[in-house]
Amino acid sequence: MGIQVSVVMPCYRAAAFVRRAVESVVAQDYPAIELICVNDGSPDNTLEVLEALKQEFSSRLSFRVIDQPNAGASAARNRGLDLAEGQYIQFLDADDWLLPSKLTSQLALAQEAHPAFVVGSYERVREDGSKLYSRRYDAQCSDRIWSLLLNTNLGITSSNLFRADALRSVGGWNEDLSSSQEYDLMFRLLQSEGTVVFDPSAFTIILHRSQGSISRSDEGANAQRYVDLRLRIREYLASIEDHRHVTEANLALFDALRTLWRYDHRLAEHHYRVHLPAGFNPGVRSGGGKVYSLLLRLAGFPLAERIYSLAGR
């Protein structure tokens, strides 16, 4: 049959939990897979754990361990993509895991429709195993692909399945980004091919780990990247004259600017003034509801945000 799916797993400080992820790959009920684990310069004993797992499971599937200096998750995924032999790529973060029918289910969808990627439903759980929330998709989501992308609701790295040649045609992951990487990748795939299918079954478990909070400057940079991506998406939608989704892009951009305001008032105000149309009205979409919408119309964006900040909203 040959390798149909390459599972690419970037690993950084993963020694304590990578076994579960690896075992979930070994337990897949689809046989023609390979596993490529890329140790991204972990300072702990991740590499040693991976080598032990390879020795334990190499009789069950093709299992490669790659060691590289720390370059970030996107670089590790690209390294795995470069080496992958499969027609489809399953990226799996080392703290997430797959249920046994994940690849069988999504390959059936992919081989029938030949999309750039399959959007997978998933569940997010806490470290104690309790369910935090789930995301479920169905075939009707195909009519809302751009809305889902704009609102960061088009699956997640470990839940989706990608066609290898589509990934390579857009250059893989953008290694210069430290956030919004998966949505940047999916945007470029949609620009290139525009084909997506949805798997309604939640065969992926995403671990929500409680970690130390990142710095305010990092959060601000993340917010700026979030704004930048929505500007790019809106520009593309305008270029293909998709006016309905341009309107949706303006709403998503406005929400992103409200987040950016927390970190950089001046930049958020600049983007609002330059990039949103005159008389822009988001309605009651955003967190402030009718009160905020009225403030925005009467006082403008900066004053509305200041009033809401003072009110502790």
Secondary structure, 3 states (H helix, E strand, C coil): CCCCEEEEEEECCCCCCHHHHHHHHHCCCCCCEEEEEEEECCCCCHHHHHHHHHHHHCCCCEEEEEEECCCCHHHHHHHHHHHCCCCEEEECCCCCEECCCHHHHHHHHHHHHCCCEEEEEEEEECCCCCEEEEECCCHHHHHHHHHHHHCCCCCCHHHCEEEHHHHHHCCCCCCCCCCCHHHHHHHHHHHHCCCEEEEEEEEEEEECCCCCCCCHHHHHHHHHHHHHHHHHHHHHHHHCCCHHHHHHHHHHHHHHHHHHHCCCHHHHHHHHHHHCCCCCCCCCCCCCHHHHHHHHHHHCHHHHHHHHHHCCC
